[in-house]
Amino acid sequence: MTMGLPKRSWEDDDLEAIEEGIEQADAGQLIPFERIKDWVASWDTPDEKPLPTVEPPRRPHR
């Protein structure tokens, strides 16, 4: 009998990813919808775009 780490389910991984996304959104680390839309529209084309990355939060104007 092998003792090891408890098995994780895909639900655990999904919940972890959702919680991470909520934390990022709360911190203002967002990807604009237009960039996601352009990325998805480029799938399976010769000019497929890379996965968009999070933009740093904008500083308020003084």
Summary of the structure (lengths in Angstrom):
residues: 62
radius of gyration: 17.8
end to end distance: 64.9
largest distance: 64.9
contacts: 87
relative contact order: 0.13
helix: 42%
strand: 0%
